[in-house]
């Protein structure tokens, strides 16, 4: 994972965006949607990756939106070239809700893209398409920047001290919540769990259906542990990693057979489904203090309420630090609430989990 903190822009300074897409219609649509935001400026467009790379030095964009399928040089090839020389400029990919589009998007995220939006199919009228873009794309762009941060807003690690450790309880489950930057973070974190790790690991990564299945398959190739999407009614087994399926909350419930997974499509929490809060709150009911829970990189504050519930039960809470996060929204919320027992760089997370499990 690239080390980059949220960029601070001065009041009146706009976020400079380069739009890269081979479709004239999409370029115009994206440009029109972004220009309606007073804090975003489209400084240029390009029809393929080769043209875009040649324009970056002159345009000096703060962020790039990048299509995947383009002639001459597609989005993946451009991303490879870009990351050889610039590992800091945020890149938001455009994806399609297809198997091919999802696989290409996960590949882009592994190559250094920061986030993605999915192209709406059959969006209907121009007004609907613009509304969808404003709703989906603009927050994904703004998450990497702070404009006119006030002096009282902290930069860097939380000013709140780490929460004191509660009385220890034998650990029985591990939970991870993650969003923006998650696939790359998980690709670093999951292989660090050793073969024979004896606890179930529950993960919520904000992604749509199909994407979560492909993510589980990718992670399964990186670890001796078994990784799969959680299935409704499945008993949670030791040493298995469960990914919440896209568009479904994943909770854990008590049953005569032991803790089992329950999926539902109840309303989104924090505009998210699956939501970290749904998982964490259910784990508090089933496992109580026996959970070690981690919030990794991500936009927003999903997981904060669930982490508070877990912390009140005596669970151990970890948060990724700002320097190693792509976006320090979710872990920052937990850190600044003062409920994290530890605030750590990404590569220290699993060692801390293993130490906590071994010491209980």
C-alpha positions as CSV (number, residue, x, y, z in Angstrom):
1,X,0.0,0.0,0.0
2,X,1.2,3.5,-0.9
3,X,1.9,5.8,2.0
4,X,-0.1,9.0,1.4
5,X,-2.2,11.2,3.8
6,X,-5.2,13.1,2.8
7,X,-4.1,16.2,0.8
8,X,-5.0,19.6,2.2
9,X,-6.0,22.3,-0.2
10,X,-6.2,26.0,0.6
11,X,-9.6,27.7,0.8
12,X,-10.6,28.7,-2.8
13,X,-8.3,26.0,-4.3
14,X,-10.2,23.5,-6.5
15,X,-9.5,19.8,-7.0
16,X,-8.0,19.4,-10.5
17,X,-9.3,16.4,-12.3
18,X,-8.2,14.7,-15.5
19,X,-11.0,12.6,-17.1
20,X,-9.7,9.6,-19.2
21,X,-12.3,7.7,-21.3
22,X,-12.5,6.7,-25.0
23,X,-16.2,7.7,-25.1
24,X,-16.9,11.3,-26.1
25,X,-20.3,11.0,-24.4
26,X,-18.9,9.7,-21.1
27,X,-16.1,12.4,-21.1
28,X,-18.7,15.1,-21.6
29,X,-21.1,13.6,-19.0
30,X,-18.4,13.2,-16.4
31,X,-17.0,16.7,-17.0
32,X,-20.5,18.2,-16.8
33,X,-21.3,16.4,-13.5
34,X,-18.0,17.4,-11.9
35,X,-18.0,21.0,-13.0
36,X,-21.3,21.5,-11.1
37,X,-19.3,21.1,-7.9
38,X,-17.7,24.4,-7.0
39,X,-14.7,22.7,-5.5
40,X,-13.8,20.5,-8.5
41,X,-12.3,21.6,-11.8
42,X,-11.9,19.4,-14.9
43,X,-8.5,20.5,-16.2
44,X,-8.4,18.1,-19.2
45,X,-9.7,15.0,-20.9
46,X,-8.0,12.2,-22.8
47,X,-9.3,9.5,-25.1
48,X,-6.8,6.8,-24.0
49,X,-4.0,6.2,-21.6
50,X,-1.2,7.2,-23.9
51,X,-2.7,10.6,-24.4
52,X,-3.4,11.0,-20.7
53,X,0.2,10.2,-19.7
54,X,1.5,12.8,-22.1
55,X,-0.8,15.4,-20.7
56,X,-0.2,14.9,-17.0
57,X,3.0,17.0,-16.8
58,X,1.3,20.0,-18.4
59,X,-2.1,19.7,-16.7
60,X,-0.8,18.7,-13.2
61,X,-4.0,17.1,-12.1
62,X,-4.8,16.3,-8.4
63,X,-6.8,13.2,-9.4
64,X,-7.5,11.0,-12.4
65,X,-10.7,9.3,-13.4
66,X,-9.8,6.3,-15.6
67,X,-11.8,4.0,-17.8
68,X,-10.5,0.4,-18.2
69,X,-11.3,-0.5,-21.8
70,X,-9.7,2.0,-24.2
71,X,-7.8,1.7,-27.6
72,X,-4.0,2.1,-27.9
73,X,-3.4,2.0,-24.2
74,X,-6.1,0.8,-21.8
75,X,-6.6,1.8,-18.2
76,X,-4.6,-1.0,-16.7
77,X,-1.6,-0.4,-18.9
78,X,-1.8,3.3,-18.2
79,X,-2.0,2.6,-14.5
80,X,1.1,0.4,-14.6
81,X,3.1,3.2,-16.4
82,X,1.8,5.9,-14.1
83,X,2.7,4.0,-10.9
84,X,6.3,3.6,-12.1
85,X,6.8,7.3,-11.7
86,X,4.0,8.6,-9.6
87,X,2.6,6.7,-6.6
88,X,0.8,9.6,-5.0
89,X,-1.8,10.9,-7.4
90,X,-5.2,9.3,-6.6
91,X,-6.9,7.3,-9.4
92,X,-10.6,6.4,-9.5
93,X,-11.5,3.7,-12.0
94,X,-14.7,3.4,-14.0
95,X,-16.0,-0.2,-13.9
96,X,-18.9,-2.2,-15.2
97,X,-21.1,-4.5,-13.1
98,X,-19.9,-7.6,-15.1
99,X,-17.6,-10.5,-14.3
100,X,-15.0,-9.0,-16.7
101,X,-15.4,-5.5,-15.3
102,X,-15.1,-6.7,-11.7
103,X,-12.0,-8.7,-12.4
104,X,-10.4,-5.8,-14.2
105,X,-11.3,-3.4,-11.4
106,X,-9.7,-5.7,-8.7
107,X,-6.6,-5.9,-10.9
108,X,-6.5,-2.1,-11.1
109,X,-6.8,-1.8,-7.4
110,X,-3.9,-4.2,-7.0
111,X,-1.9,-2.1,-9.4
112,X,-2.4,1.0,-7.3
113,X,-5.8,2.5,-8.2
114,X,-7.4,4.0,-5.1
115,X,-11.1,3.5,-5.7
116,X,-13.7,2.9,-8.3
117,X,-17.2,3.7,-9.4
118,X,-19.5,1.5,-11.4
119,X,-21.1,2.6,-14.6
120,X,-24.9,2.5,-14.4
121,X,-26.3,0.4,-17.2
122,X,-29.5,1.7,-18.8
123,X,-29.4,4.7,-16.6
124,X,-32.2,6.3,-18.7
125,X,-32.3,10.1,-19.1
126,X,-29.4,12.5,-19.0
127,X,-30.6,13.9,-15.8
128,X,-30.6,10.5,-14.1
129,X,-27.1,9.8,-15.4
130,X,-25.8,13.1,-14.1
131,X,-27.5,12.5,-10.7
132,X,-25.9,9.1,-10.5
133,X,-22.5,10.5,-11.3
134,X,-22.9,13.3,-8.7
135,X,-24.0,10.8,-6.1
136,X,-21.3,8.2,-6.8
137,X,-18.3,9.9,-8.2
138,X,-18.0,13.3,-6.4
139,X,-17.8,11.7,-2.9
140,X,-15.1,9.3,-4.2
141,X,-13.1,12.3,-5.4
142,X,-13.5,14.5,-2.4
143,X,-12.5,11.8,0.1
144,X,-8.9,12.3,-0.8
145,X,-8.8,16.0,-0.1
146,X,-9.6,18.5,2.7
147,X,-10.2,22.1,1.6
148,X,-9.6,24.8,4.1
149,X,-9.1,22.5,7.1
150,X,-9.6,24.5,10.3
151,X,-6.8,24.7,12.8
152,X,-8.7,22.7,15.3
153,X,-9.0,19.7,13.0
154,X,-6.1,17.4,13.7
155,X,-3.6,16.2,11.0
156,X,-1.9,12.9,11.5
157,X,-2.4,10.5,14.4
158,X,-5.3,11.1,16.6
159,X,-4.8,13.4,19.6
160,X,-6.8,11.1,21.7
161,X,-4.8,8.5,23.6
162,X,-5.3,4.9,22.9
163,X,-8.0,3.4,25.0
164,X,-6.9,1.3,27.9
165,X,-7.1,-2.5,27.5
166,X,-10.1,-4.0,29.1
167,X,-9.9,-7.1,31.3
168,X,-8.7,-9.9,28.9
169,X,-11.0,-12.6,27.7
170,X,-10.1,-15.7,25.6
171,X,-10.3,-14.5,22.0
172,X,-12.8,-16.4,19.9
173,X,-13.2,-14.3,16.7
174,X,-11.4,-11.7,14.6
175,X,-13.3,-9.0,12.7
176,X,-12.1,-6.5,10.0
177,X,-13.9,-3.5,8.5
178,X,-12.5,-1.8,5.4
179,X,-13.5,0.3,2.5
180,X,-11.5,2.6,0.2
181,X,-8.1,1.0,-0.4
182,X,-9.4,-2.2,1.1
183,X,-8.4,-4.8,-1.6
184,X,-4.8,-3.8,-1.5
185,X,-4.8,-3.6,2.3
186,X,-6.4,-7.0,2.6
187,X,-3.9,-8.5,0.1
188,X,-1.1,-7.4,2.6
189,X,-2.9,-8.4,5.8
190,X,-4.5,-11.7,5.0
191,X,-1.3,-13.6,4.1
192,X,0.2,-12.7,7.5
193,X,-2.2,-15.0,9.3
194,X,-0.4,-18.3,9.8
195,X,-1.6,-21.7,8.7
196,X,-3.5,-23.3,11.5
197,X,-4.9,-20.0,12.8
198,X,-7.7,-21.2,15.0
199,X,-10.3,-18.4,15.0
200,X,-12.9,-17.4,12.4
201,X,-12.2,-14.1,10.7
202,X,-15.1,-12.0,9.5
203,X,-14.6,-9.2,7.0
204,X,-16.8,-6.4,5.6
205,X,-15.4,-4.7,2.5
206,X,-17.6,-2.2,0.9
207,X,-18.2,-3.6,-2.5
208,X,-21.1,-4.6,-4.7
209,X,-22.2,-8.2,-5.6
210,X,-19.8,-10.2,-7.8
211,X,-16.9,-8.0,-6.7
212,X,-16.9,-9.5,-3.2
213,X,-16.9,-13.1,-4.6
214,X,-13.9,-12.3,-6.9
215,X,-12.2,-10.6,-4.0
216,X,-12.7,-13.7,-1.8
217,X,-11.2,-15.9,-4.7
218,X,-8.2,-13.6,-5.0
219,X,-7.5,-13.6,-1.2
220,X,-8.0,-17.4,-1.1
221,X,-5.0,-17.7,-3.4
222,X,-2.8,-15.7,-1.0
223,X,-3.3,-17.7,2.2
224,X,-3.3,-21.2,3.5
225,X,-6.6,-20.4,5.2
226,X,-9.9,-20.8,3.4
227,X,-11.5,-17.6,2.2
228,X,-15.1,-17.4,0.8
229,X,-18.2,-15.2,0.9
230,X,-20.3,-15.9,4.0
231,X,-23.4,-18.0,3.2
232,X,-26.7,-17.6,5.1
233,X,-27.0,-20.3,7.8
234,X,-23.3,-21.3,7.6
235,X,-21.7,-22.3,10.9
236,X,-18.6,-20.2,11.5
237,X,-15.7,-22.5,11.5
238,X,-12.2,-22.0,13.0
239,X,-9.5,-20.7,10.7
240,X,-12.0,-19.7,8.0
241,X,-12.2,-16.2,6.5
242,X,-15.7,-14.9,5.7
243,X,-16.2,-12.0,3.3
244,X,-19.6,-10.2,3.5
245,X,-21.4,-10.6,0.1
246,X,-22.1,-7.4,-1.8
247,X,-25.5,-5.8,-1.1
248,X,-26.1,-8.0,2.0
249,X,-25.5,-7.3,5.6
250,X,-23.5,-10.1,7.3
251,X,-24.2,-10.8,10.9
252,X,-23.3,-13.6,13.3
253,X,-26.0,-15.2,15.4
254,X,-26.1,-17.8,18.2
255,X,-27.5,-21.2,17.4
256,X,-27.5,-24.7,18.9
257,X,-24.8,-25.6,16.3
258,X,-22.6,-22.7,17.4
259,X,-22.2,-19.2,15.9
260,X,-23.6,-19.0,12.4
261,X,-23.8,-16.5,9.6
262,X,-27.0,-14.6,8.8
263,X,-27.4,-12.5,5.7
264,X,-30.1,-9.9,5.2
265,X,-31.0,-7.0,3.0
266,X,-32.3,-4.7,5.7
267,X,-31.8,-1.0,5.1
268,X,-28.2,0.3,4.6
269,X,-26.3,1.6,7.5
270,X,-24.1,4.6,7.0
271,X,-25.3,4.3,3.3
272,X,-23.5,0.9,3.2
273,X,-24.7,-2.6,2.6
274,X,-22.9,-4.6,3.7
275,X,-22.1,-2.4,6.7
276,X,-19.3,-2.9,9.3
277,X,-21.6,-1.7,12.0
278,X,-24.0,-4.5,11.3
279,X,-21.3,-7.1,11.6
280,X,-19.6,-5.6,14.7
281,X,-22.8,-5.1,16.6
282,X,-23.8,-8.7,16.1
283,X,-20.4,-10.0,17.1
284,X,-20.7,-8.1,20.4
285,X,-23.9,-10.0,21.1
286,X,-22.4,-13.4,20.3
287,X,-18.8,-13.1,21.4
288,X,-18.7,-10.1,23.7
289,X,-15.2,-9.4,24.9
290,X,-13.8,-12.3,23.0
291,X,-13.4,-10.3,19.8
292,X,-10.4,-8.5,18.4
293,X,-11.7,-6.0,15.8
294,X,-9.8,-3.9,13.3
295,X,-10.9,-0.9,11.3
296,X,-8.7,-0.4,8.2
297,X,-8.6,2.3,5.5
298,X,-11.9,3.7,4.2
299,X,-14.1,6.7,3.6
300,X,-16.8,7.7,6.1
301,X,-17.4,6.4,9.6
302,X,-19.0,3.0,9.1
303,X,-17.8,0.7,12.0
304,X,-17.6,3.4,14.6
305,X,-20.9,2.6,16.2
306,X,-20.2,-1.1,16.1
307,X,-16.7,-0.6,17.5
308,X,-18.2,1.4,20.4
309,X,-20.5,-1.5,21.1
310,X,-17.7,-4.0,21.0
311,X,-15.4,-1.8,23.2
312,X,-18.2,-1.5,25.8
313,X,-18.2,-5.3,26.0
314,X,-14.4,-5.4,26.5
315,X,-13.3,-6.3,23.0
316,X,-9.9,-5.3,21.7
317,X,-10.1,-2.6,19.1
318,X,-7.3,-1.7,16.5
319,X,-7.3,1.1,14.0
320,X,-5.0,1.6,11.1
321,X,-2.9,4.8,11.3
322,X,-3.3,7.8,8.9
323,X,0.1,7.5,7.3
324,X,-0.5,4.0,5.9
325,X,-4.2,4.5,5.1
326,X,-5.4,5.5,1.6
327,X,-8.3,7.4,3.3
328,X,-8.3,7.9,7.1
329,X,-12.0,8.2,7.5
330,X,-13.2,5.0,9.1
331,X,-10.1,4.3,11.2
332,X,-9.7,8.0,12.0
333,X,-13.3,8.1,13.4
334,X,-12.5,5.2,15.7
335,X,-9.1,6.7,16.7
336,X,-10.5,10.1,17.4
337,X,-13.3,8.6,19.5
338,X,-10.7,7.3,21.8
339,X,-11.9,3.7,21.7
340,X,-8.9,2.1,19.9
341,X,-6.6,0.1,22.1
342,X,-3.9,0.6,19.4
343,X,-3.4,2.8,16.4
344,X,-1.0,1.0,14.1
345,X,0.6,1.0,10.6
346,X,-0.9,-1.6,8.3
347,X,2.0,-4.0,8.5
348,X,1.7,-4.0,12.3
349,X,-1.9,-5.0,12.4
350,X,-1.7,-8.8,12.1
351,X,1.3,-9.1,14.5
352,X,-0.8,-7.2,17.1
353,X,-3.8,-9.5,16.5
354,X,-1.6,-12.5,16.9
355,X,0.0,-11.2,20.1
356,X,-3.4,-10.4,21.5
357,X,-4.8,-13.9,20.7
358,X,-1.7,-15.6,22.1
359,X,-1.7,-13.6,25.3
360,X,-5.4,-14.4,26.1
